[in-house]
Amino acid sequence: MKVESVSIFQWWFRVAVQLSLILLGACYRSVSTSPPPVKLNTENPHQVVIDNGIISLNLSNPEGDIIGIYNGIKNVLEAKNKEDDRGYLDVVWNEPGKHGMFQRIRGTDFSVIAANENIVEISFLRTWTASMKGSSVPMNIDKRYILRRGDYGFYSYAIFNRPSGLPAVEIDQIRIVFKLDETRFHYMAISDTRQRNMPSVRDRASGQPLAYPEAVLLTNSSEQQFKGEVDDKYQYSSENKDNTVHGWITQDGLAPVGFWLITPSNEFRHAGPFKQDLTSHVGPTTLSMFVSTHYAGKEVTMAFGEGETYKKVFGPVFVYLNSVPNKSQFRSLWSDAVEQLSNEVRRWPYDFVGSKDFLPPNQRGTVTGRLLVQDGGKRDQPANNAYVGLALPGDTGSWQKESKGYQFWIQADKAGHFLIKNIVPGDYNLYAWVPGFIGDYRYKTKITIERGGNINLNSLVYNPPRNGPTLWEIGIPDRSAAEFYMPDPNPKLVNRLFQNDKQDKFRQYGLWERYTELYPNHDLVYTVGVSDYHNDWFYAQVTRSTPEKSYMPTTWQIQFQLKNIIMPGNYTFQVALASTTNARLEVRFNDLNAKLPHFSTGLKGDDNAIARHGIHGLYRLHTIAVGSNHLVNGKNTIYLTQSKGISPFMGVMYDYVRLESPPIKST
């Protein structure tokens, strides 16, 4: 992230923030007074308190749950909740072949890692024993908290450790949860454009449940502004690369206070930069998601075999509090939080973390190089804005399902140059994908990062999948269905935040239901050279609803003209899918009634991106060989059948499709 110099406006805004914190008890912030020392209080055997004069962090002992966050102001967490239901770390896990279990991680051993006037770091460790088998996730988990002198927030991270001898386990979710004071925090901010006043838990409880529990129509809201709206936490999801700062602002008649979750690096999140996940939602709740199966399914589950060892540091993340004295300036707290994000990114990786498993900058490595694209015999061209990253060794494209190791990603410049810094030592493959080209790149040679090492890979060349010249194409190869037709939502089922936002229109509820309304008598037919995919290609191939409230498979058609078919010869049909949910896509050429399809994906996918307002899930590319005997001179039709029809959420989203002619023989 580019860090720009602080403007005069930003400087004055910082002054305003500091003045407001004086009102909250941070009186040291005068010109002549330095920040007071950090203090650790363990006098209460059931509670630990860390205080730096700005933030007071209260934790249960030895569990390590966050009981309160305050200093001179009311606890920002929901004090009506039980002490273990305010700020906590939880996991969802299962023994192989069994149902998942939700578990809040409660420490059993409290210890002090560091305690001086400049920094306090404390640990709450839970060690697995054989007596816990079947009832507690087989992992040693160390929850850590850091409070530094002069900071307007605290750091939190967790160390997950599996020594040898532990039983097999699958972990679907790891996250930190903050539940804020519902009487005060009403305004939520996820991005520059996704900000709004939010309904309450009571509004949801009195509303009308929709197709799944997370989606509720607000019919009996305490405030008129929310009546008739849909609320669903998945409407506020973000990709990992964009899920960097989010949170809440108070609106209770007092000086506005902001509560922000800042994630300065994605290295500890799984499944790469495009994995989507939850952020903040009605509660008011703020989440730090490390691992989940959202928008991907069990393909990204952390699966450990019997006796498999493991260790990873999740975090640190920074919980940041700010304030302004003037209620009319409450939105400026978002801008300040974004600036604080820049500060945290600049400091990463931190040099003050007490765990030896979190490596500072001088113990990490660097990889540089340049990526070029050579597409079907054309001259090499720079991989403009390619996403280039390191992840555990695996097959091409495996990074988007990789869930255990660290990942380090960067976007190359326009010339294809990339610089990946602060890499944790270990063995990796280098992966990439290039906007505008199908497929994935993998540097086949294993890369070993050593402490302080610097590896220059020089120029690398990506040859995207291609067997012949393009005859026609539909869409843009960018791993998203965003360029296709997005219908207006049912006017009775809207989220008003997205009504005038074309970029986030896909986040509206119930768009899948519009397909049957738009195509009441027949399925979609797309004519190459006549149709426009922006208007004529529905964003998802979903099922068709019937008056009996059942769901039927759908068959789309691509009609196109061919002249002078090359006989014999193999044409190629490239099908890039942006999302797949319990779907079986069958492809037939010129014969809808053929008993066996020319190609079938088989039953694939558990993205659930259709229901959860995602415009993509996991990327899948299918390269289909088409003998010229399956084509004719003149009009041809490709039939795309999604043959599963049990649920409204079964289906696929296309990223891009292309027909290639046979390879041109050199003379």
C-alpha positions in Angstrom: 0.0 0.0 0.0 1.3 3.4 -0.9 1.7 5.7 2.2 1.3 9.3 1.3 2.5 12.3 3.4 0.1 13.6 5.9 -1.8 16.6 4.6 -2.6 19.7 6.7 -6.2 18.5 7.0 -5.0 15.2 8.3 -2.7 16.9 10.8 -5.6 19.1 12.1 -7.8 16.0 12.2 -5.2 14.2 14.3 -5.2 17.2 16.7 -9.0 17.0 17.0 -8.7 13.2 17.7 -6.2 13.9 20.5 -8.3 16.7 22.0 -11.3 14.4 22.1 -9.2 11.7 23.8 -8.3 14.3 26.5 -12.0 14.4 27.2 -12.0 10.7 27.4 -9.2 10.7 30.0 -6.1 10.8 27.9 -4.9 13.9 29.6 -1.2 13.3 28.9 -1.6 14.3 25.2 -0.6 17.9 25.9 2.5 19.3 24.2 4.6 19.2 27.4 3.6 15.7 28.7 4.8 12.4 27.4 2.6 9.3 27.4 2.4 7.6 30.8 4.0 4.1 31.2 2.0 1.0 30.5 0.8 -0.7 33.7 -0.1 -4.3 34.4 -2.5 -5.1 37.2 -3.0 -8.7 38.4 -4.2 -8.0 41.9 -7.6 -9.5 41.1 -7.0 -13.3 40.7 -9.8 -13.5 38.2 -8.9 -10.5 36.0 -5.9 -9.0 34.3 -5.8 -5.3 33.5 -3.4 -3.5 31.2 -3.6 0.3 31.0 -1.5 2.8 29.0 -3.5 5.9 30.0 -5.5 5.8 26.8 -6.7 2.3 26.6 -7.6 0.0 29.5 -7.9 -3.7 28.5 -9.6 -6.0 31.0 -9.3 -9.8 30.5 -10.5 -12.8 32.4 -7.9 -14.9 34.1 -6.9 -17.5 33.1 -9.4 -17.7 30.2 -8.1 -14.7 28.3 -11.5 -13.4 27.2 -11.8 -9.7 26.7 -14.1 -8.3 29.3 -13.8 -4.6 28.8 -12.1 -2.0 26.6 -12.3 1.5 28.1 -10.5 4.4 29.8 -12.4 7.4 31.0 -15.4 6.2 28.9 -17.9 3.5 29.2 -16.9 0.0 28.2 -17.1 -0.2 24.4 -18.0 -4.0 24.6 -21.5 -5.2 25.4 -21.5 -5.3 29.2 -24.9 -7.0 29.3 -23.3 -10.1 27.8 -21.6 -12.7 29.9 -17.9 -12.1 30.3 -17.0 -14.9 27.8 -19.3 -13.4 25.2 -17.8 -10.0 24.6 -14.4 -10.5 23.0 -13.1 -14.0 22.3 -11.3 -16.4 20.0 -13.3 -19.3 18.6 -12.9 -22.2 16.2 -15.2 -24.5 14.3 -13.7 -28.0 14.1 -14.6 -31.7 13.7 -13.0 -35.1 13.8 -12.9 -36.6 10.3 -16.3 -37.9 9.3 -18.1 -36.2 12.1 -20.2 -33.0 12.4 -18.6 -29.7 13.2 -18.4 -28.2 16.7 -18.2 -24.6 17.7 -15.8 -23.9 20.5 -14.6 -20.7 22.3 -11.0 -21.1 23.2 -10.5 -20.5 26.9 -7.0 -20.3 28.3 -5.9 -22.3 31.4 -2.5 -20.8 32.0 -1.8 -17.1 32.3 1.8 -15.7 32.0 3.5 -12.4 31.4 5.7 -12.3 28.3 6.9 -8.7 28.7 6.2 -6.0 31.2 7.9 -2.7 31.3 6.9 1.0 31.0 6.9 0.8 27.2 5.1 -2.5 26.5 3.1 -5.3 28.1 2.5 -8.6 26.4 0.5 -11.3 28.1 -0.3 -14.9 27.3 -3.3 -17.2 27.9 -2.4 -20.7 26.9 -4.7 -23.7 26.5 -2.8 -27.0 26.2 -4.6 -30.0 24.7 -4.5 -33.3 26.7 -5.8 -36.8 25.8 -8.7 -36.3 28.2 -10.0 -33.6 25.8 -10.3 -36.0 22.9 -13.6 -35.6 21.1 -14.6 -32.5 23.1 -11.9 -29.9 22.4 -9.9 -29.1 19.2 -6.6 -31.0 19.3 -4.3 -28.0 19.1 -2.3 -26.0 21.7 -3.5 -22.4 21.4 -1.8 -19.4 22.9 -3.8 -16.2 22.9 -1.6 -13.1 23.1 -2.4 -9.4 23.8 0.0 -6.4 23.5 -0.5 -2.9 24.8 2.2 -0.3 24.0 3.0 3.1 25.4 1.2 5.9 23.6 -0.9 3.6 21.4 -4.6 4.2 20.8 -5.3 0.5 20.7 -4.0 -3.0 21.4 -2.7 -5.9 19.4 -4.0 -9.4 19.5 -2.6 -12.6 17.9 -2.8 -16.4 18.4 -0.3 -19.2 18.1 -1.7 -22.5 17.0 0.7 -25.4 17.7 0.3 -29.2 17.1 3.1 -31.2 18.6 3.5 -34.8 17.5 1.0 -37.4 18.7 -2.3 -35.4 18.4 -5.4 -37.0 16.7 -6.6 -36.0 13.3 -8.8 -33.0 13.0 -10.4 -30.7 10.4 -10.7 -26.9 11.2 -13.2 -24.9 9.3 -13.0 -21.6 11.1 -10.7 -19.5 13.3 -11.6 -16.0 14.2 -11.6 -13.2 16.9 -15.0 -11.8 17.7 -15.9 -8.4 19.3 -19.4 -7.7 20.4 -19.9 -3.9 21.0 -22.3 -1.9 23.1 -25.5 -2.1 21.1 -26.9 1.1 22.7 -24.0 3.2 21.4 -22.5 1.7 18.2 -25.0 2.2 15.3 -22.9 3.4 12.3 -20.9 0.7 10.5 -18.1 1.3 8.0 -16.5 -1.4 5.7 -15.1 0.7 2.9 -15.3 4.2 1.5 -18.6 3.3 -0.1 -20.1 0.7 2.2 -21.0 2.8 5.3 -24.4 3.2 6.9 -26.5 3.3 10.0 -27.4 -0.3 10.9 -30.5 -1.9 12.3 -30.4 -3.6 15.7 -30.5 -7.2 16.8 -34.1 -6.6 18.0 -35.0 -5.3 14.5 -33.8 -8.6 13.0 -35.5 -10.7 15.6 -38.9 -9.1 14.8 -38.4 -9.3 11.1 -39.4 -11.9 8.5 -36.8 -14.7 7.8 -36.1 -15.2 4.2 -34.5 -18.1 2.3 -31.8 -18.7 4.9 -31.4 -17.6 8.5 -28.8 -14.9 7.9 -31.2 -12.9 5.6 -34.1 -11.1 7.2 -36.7 -8.6 5.9 -37.0 -5.9 8.5 -40.8 -5.5 8.9 -41.2 -4.2 12.4 -38.1 -2.0 12.9 -37.9 0.6 15.7 -36.7 3.1 13.2 -38.6 4.0 10.0 -35.4 4.1 7.9 -34.9 0.4 8.2 -38.5 -0.8 7.4 -38.8 -2.8 4.3 -35.0 -3.5 4.0 -33.2 -6.8 3.9 -30.3 -7.3 6.3 -27.8 -10.1 5.7 -24.3 -10.2 7.1 -23.0 -11.6 3.9 -23.8 -8.4 2.1 -20.8 -6.9 3.9 -18.2 -9.5 3.0 -14.9 -8.5 1.4 -12.0 -10.1 -0.3 -9.0 -10.6 1.9 -7.0 -8.0 -0.1 -9.7 -5.4 0.7 -10.6 -6.7 4.2 -8.0 -4.4 6.0 -10.0 -2.1 8.2 -13.7 -2.0 9.3 -15.7 -1.3 12.4 -18.2 1.0 14.1 -18.8 4.5 15.3 -21.0 5.5 18.3 -24.0 7.7 17.9 -25.3 8.3 21.4 -25.2 12.0 21.9 -21.7 12.0 23.3 -18.4 12.6 21.5 -18.3 10.0 18.7 -16.0 7.0 19.3 -14.7 4.7 16.6 -13.9 1.0 17.1 -11.8 -0.5 14.3 -10.3 -3.8 13.4 -7.1 -3.3 11.4 -5.4 -6.1 9.6 -2.0 -4.9 8.3 -1.0 -8.1 6.4 -2.8 -11.0 4.8 0.2 -13.4 5.2 -1.6 -15.4 8.0 -5.0 -15.6 6.2 -5.6 -18.7 4.1 -6.6 -19.3 0.5 -5.0 -16.2 -1.0 -6.0 -12.5 -1.5 -9.3 -13.1 -3.3 -10.8 -15.4 -0.6 -14.0 -13.6 0.6 -15.0 -13.4 4.2 -17.1 -11.6 6.8 -16.3 -8.2 8.3 -18.7 -6.4 10.6 -22.4 -6.9 10.9 -25.5 -6.3 13.0 -24.9 -7.0 16.7 -22.9 -4.7 16.6 -20.3 -7.3 15.8 -16.7 -6.9 14.4 -14.8 -10.0 13.2 -11.2 -10.8 12.5 -11.4 -13.8 10.2 -8.3 -15.9 9.9 -9.8 -19.1 8.5 -13.3 -20.0 7.2 -15.0 -22.0 4.5 -17.1 -19.0 3.4 -17.3 -18.7 -0.4 -15.2 -21.8 -0.9 -16.5 -24.7 1.1 -14.7 -27.7 2.5 -12.0 -27.4 -0.2 -10.3 -24.8 2.0 -10.6 -26.7 5.3 -7.5 -27.1 7.4 -7.1 -30.9 7.5 -4.5 -32.5 9.8 -3.7 -36.2 9.8 -3.0 -38.3 12.8 0.2 -37.1 14.5 0.7 -34.3 12.0 2.7 -31.4 13.5 2.0 -27.8 12.8 2.7 -24.3 14.0 1.4 -20.9 12.8 1.0 -17.4 14.1 -2.3 -15.8 13.3 -2.0 -12.0 13.5 -1.2 -9.7 15.1 -4.2 -7.5 14.3 -4.7 -4.1 15.7 -7.8 -2.9 17.6 -7.9 0.9 17.2 -10.0 3.4 19.0 -10.4 7.1 18.0 -12.8 9.9 18.7 -13.7 13.5 17.7 -15.4 16.1 19.9 -17.9 17.3 17.3 -20.8 14.9 16.5 -21.1 16.3 13.0 -17.5 15.0 12.2 -18.2 11.4 13.1 -17.5 10.1 9.5 -14.0 11.5 9.7 -13.2 8.8 12.1 -13.2 6.4 9.2 -10.6 8.5 7.4 -8.5 8.5 10.5 -8.8 4.7 10.7 -7.7 4.3 7.1 -4.7 6.5 7.9 -3.9 4.3 10.9 -4.1 1.3 8.6 -1.3 2.9 6.5 0.8 3.4 9.6 0.4 -0.3 10.6 1.2 -1.5 7.1 4.3 0.6 7.1 5.4 -0.9 10.5 4.8 -4.5 9.3 6.2 -7.0 10.3 6.3 -5.6 13.8 9.6 -5.7 15.8 8.0 -5.7 19.2 6.1 -9.1 19.2 7.3 -11.3 22.0 6.8 -14.7 20.4 9.9 -16.2 18.7 7.6 -17.7 16.1 6.7 -14.2 14.8 9.8 -13.1 12.8 10.8 -9.5 12.6 11.9 -7.9 9.2 15.6 -8.8 9.6 14.8 -12.5 9.8 12.7 -12.6 6.7 13.4 -12.9 3.0 12.7 -11.2 -0.4 11.9 -12.4 -3.9 12.1 -10.2 -7.0 11.5 -10.7 -10.7 9.5 -9.9 -13.7 6.6 -11.8 -15.2 5.9 -11.7 -19.0 3.0 -13.3 -20.9 3.5 -15.2 -24.2 0.0 -15.9 -25.5 -0.3 -18.2 -28.5 2.8 -17.3 -30.4 2.5 -13.6 -29.9 5.5 -11.6 -28.7 6.2 -11.5 -25.0 4.3 -8.8 -23.2 4.5 -7.5 -19.6 2.1 -9.2 -17.2 0.5 -5.8 -16.4 -0.9 -5.7 -12.8 -0.5 -9.5 -12.4 -1.1 -10.9 -8.9 2.1 -12.7 -7.9 2.5 -14.6 -4.7 4.3 -17.3 -2.7 2.4 -20.2 -1.0 3.2 -23.7 0.1 4.3 -26.0 -2.8 1.5 -27.5 -4.7 -0.2 -27.9 -8.1 -0.9 -25.0 -10.4 -3.6 -22.8 -8.8 -3.5 -24.7 -5.5 -2.9 -21.4 -3.6 -6.6 -20.6 -3.7 -7.3 -23.8 -1.6 -4.2 -23.8 0.5 -5.1 -23.3 4.1 -2.2 -24.1 6.4 0.8 -22.1 5.5 1.6 -18.4 5.1 1.0 -16.6 1.8 2.7 -13.5 0.4 1.1 -11.6 -2.5 1.9 -8.5 -4.4 0.5 -6.9 -7.5 3.1 -6.4 -10.3 3.6 -3.0 -11.9 2.6 -2.3 -15.5 5.9 -3.7 -16.7 5.4 -6.9 -14.8 8.0 -6.3 -12.2 7.3 -7.6 -8.7 9.0 -7.4 -5.3 7.7 -9.6 -2.5 9.1 -8.6 0.9 9.0 -9.9 4.4 8.7 -13.6 3.6 8.8 -16.0 6.4 11.6 -18.6 5.8 10.5 -21.9 4.3 9.7 -23.7 1.1 7.3 -22.2 -1.4 6.1 -22.2 -5.0 5.7 -18.9 -6.8 2.2 -18.5 -8.3 0.5 -15.8 -10.4 -2.5 -15.0 -12.4 -2.8 -12.2 -14.9 -6.0 -10.1 -15.5 -7.0 -10.5 -19.1 -5.7 -14.1 -19.5 -7.1 -17.4 -18.4 -5.4 -19.9 -16.2 -2.7 -19.8 -13.5 1.0 -19.6 -13.6 3.3 -21.6 -11.4 7.1 -21.4 -11.2 7.9 -25.1 -11.1 11.2 -24.9 -9.1 10.7 -24.9 -5.4 11.8 -21.6 -3.8 13.6 -21.8 -0.4 13.5 -18.6 1.6 16.3 -18.1 4.2 16.5 -15.5 6.9 17.7 -12.3 5.3 17.8 -14.0 1.9 17.2 -12.1 -1.4 16.3 -14.2 -4.5 16.1 -12.6 -7.9 14.1 -14.8 -10.4 14.8 -12.4 -13.3 12.3 -12.8 -16.2 9.6 -15.5 -16.0 7.2 -16.3 -18.9 3.6 -17.4 -18.5 2.0 -19.3 -21.4 -1.7 -19.1 -20.8 -3.8 -22.0 -22.0 -4.4 -21.7 -25.7 -4.6 -24.2 -28.6 -5.5 -22.0 -31.4 -6.7 -18.5 -32.5 -9.8 -17.0 -30.9 -13.0 -17.4 -32.9 -15.2 -15.6 -30.4 -15.3 -14.9 -26.7 -17.8 -14.0 -24.0 -16.8 -12.0 -20.9 -13.6 -10.8 -19.4 -11.0 -13.3 -17.9 -10.8 -11.7 -14.5 -12.1 -14.5 -12.2 -15.4 -12.6 -11.6 -18.9 -12.5 -13.1 -19.1 -8.8 -12.5 -19.2 -7.8 -16.2 -22.3 -9.8 -16.9 -26.0 -8.8 -16.6 -27.0 -7.9 -13.0 -30.8 -7.6 -12.6 -32.4 -5.1 -10.4 -33.5 -6.6 -7.1 -37.1 -7.1 -6.1 -38.1 -3.6 -4.9 -39.6 -5.2 -1.8 -36.3 -6.9 -0.9 -33.6 -4.3 -1.1 -30.7 -3.1 0.9 -30.8 0.7 0.2 -27.0 1.0 0.6 -26.6 -0.7 -2.8 -29.5 0.9 -4.7 -27.4 3.4 -6.6 -24.1 1.4 -6.5 -23.5 -0.5 -9.7 -20.2 -1.8 -8.4 -21.8 -3.6 -5.5 -25.2 -4.3 -7.0 -24.4 -8.0 -6.8 -24.7 -7.8 -3.0 -28.5 -7.3 -3.2 -30.6 -10.1 -1.9 -32.6 -12.5 -4.2 -31.1 -11.7 -7.6 -31.1 -15.4 -8.4 -34.9 -15.3 -8.3 -35.0 -12.8 -11.1 -33.8 -15.3 -13.7 -37.2 -17.1 -13.9 -38.9 -13.7 -14.2 -36.7 -12.6 -17.0 -36.9 -15.9 -18.9 -40.4 -17.2 -18.1 -40.8 -19.4 -21.2 -37.3 -20.5 -22.2 -33.7 -20.4 -21.0 -31.1 -17.9 -22.0 -30.0 -17.9 -25.7 -26.8 -15.9 -26.6 -26.1 -15.2 -30.2 -22.4 -14.5 -30.9 -22.0 -11.2 -32.9 -25.5 -10.1 -32.0 -25.9 -10.4 -28.2 -24.0 -8.2 -25.7 -22.7 -10.1 -22.6 -23.2 -7.0 -20.5 -27.0 -7.2 -21.1 -27.7 -10.6 -22.4 -25.7 -13.0 -20.3 -27.2 -13.5 -16.8 -24.6 -13.2 -14.0 -25.2 -16.8 -12.8 -26.7 -19.9 -14.4 -29.1 -20.8 -11.7 -32.1 -23.2 -11.5 -35.6 -22.3 -12.7 -38.3 -22.0 -10.1 -41.7 -23.6 -10.7 -45.2 -22.7 -9.5 -45.0 -25.8 -7.3 -42.0 -24.2 -5.6 -39.5 -26.8 -6.9 -36.4 -26.1 -9.0 -35.5 -27.3 -12.4 -32.1 -27.6 -14.3 -31.5 -25.0 -16.9 -29.9 -25.2 -20.4 -28.3 -22.1 -21.9 -27.5 -21.9 -25.6 -24.6 -20.2 -27.4 -25.4 -19.8 -31.1 -22.7 -18.9 -33.6 -21.7 -19.2 -37.2 -18.8 -21.1 -38.7 -17.4 -21.1 -42.2 -14.9 -23.4 -43.8 -14.5 -25.9 -40.9 -11.1 -27.4 -40.8 -11.4 -31.1 -41.4 -10.1 -33.0 -39.6 -9.2 -30.8 -36.7 -9.7 -30.1 -33.0 -11.3 -26.9 -31.9 -11.1 -25.9 -28.2 -13.8 -24.6 -26.0 -12.3 -22.8 -22.9 -14.8 -22.5 -20.0 -13.6 -20.5 -17.0 -15.9 -20.6 -14.0 -15.9 -17.9 -11.3 -18.1 -19.9 -8.9 -19.6 -23.4 -8.6 -22.2 -24.5 -6.0 -23.3 -28.2 -6.0 -23.5 -28.0 -9.8 -22.9 -30.3 -12.7 -22.2 -28.4 -15.9 -22.7 -30.5 -19.1 -21.6 -29.3 -22.5 -23.2 -30.6 -25.8 -22.5 -29.5 -29.3 -25.3 -29.3 -31.8 -27.3 -32.1 -30.1 -29.3 -31.2 -27.0 -30.7 -34.8 -26.9 -27.4 -36.6 -26.9 -27.6 -39.1 -24.0 -24.0 -38.4 -22.9 -22.7 -34.9 -22.9 -19.5 -34.1 -24.8 -18.1 -32.9 -21.5 -19.2 -32.8 -17.9 -17.6 -31.2 -14.9 -19.1 -33.8 -12.6 -20.7 -32.6 -9.4 -18.5 -29.8 -8.1 -18.3 -26.9 -5.7 -19.5 -25.6 -2.4 -18.9 -21.9 -2.9 -22.4 -20.8 -2.0 -21.6 -17.5 -3.7 -25.1 -17.2 -5.3 -26.8 -17.2 -1.9 -24.1 -15.2 -0.1 -24.0 -12.3 -2.6 -20.5 -13.1 -3.9 -19.6 -12.4 -7.5 -17.1 -15.2 -7.4 -16.0 -18.2 -5.4 -13.2 -20.6 -6.4 -11.8 -20.3 -9.9 -12.0 -23.4 -12.2 -10.8 -23.7 -15.8 -12.0 -26.4 -18.1 -10.3 -26.9 -21.5 -12.6 -28.9 -23.8 -11.4 -30.5 -27.0 -14.0 -30.4 -29.8 -13.5 -32.5 -32.9 -14.5 -30.8 -36.1 -17.0 -33.7 -36.7 -19.1 -32.1 -33.9 -19.5 -28.8 -35.8 -21.1 -27.8 -39.0 -20.7 -25.0 -41.6 -23.2 -22.4 -40.8 -25.2 -22.2 -37.5 -23.9 -24.1 -34.5 -25.2 -24.3 -31.0 -23.4 -25.1 -27.8 -25.8 -26.3 -25.0 -24.7 -25.6 -21.4 -26.8 -27.6 -19.0 -26.6 -27.2 -15.3 -28.2 -30.5 -14.5 -28.8 -30.2 -10.7 -32.1 -28.7 -9.8 -32.8 -29.2 -6.1 -32.2 -25.7 -4.7 -32.3 -22.1 -5.9 -28.6 -21.8 -5.0 -27.3 -24.5 -7.2 -25.5 -23.2 -10.2 -22.4 -21.7 -11.7 -21.1 -18.2 -12.4 -19.0 -17.9 -15.6 -15.9 -15.9 -15.7 -15.2 -16.2 -19.4 -15.8 -18.6 -22.3 -13.9 -18.8 -25.6 -13.9 -20.9 -28.8 -10.6 -21.5 -30.5 -10.0 -22.8 -33.9 -7.5 -25.6 -34.5 -3.8 -24.7 -34.2 -2.4 -22.9 -37.3 0.2 -25.2 -38.8 3.5 -23.5 -39.6 4.7 -23.7 -43.2 
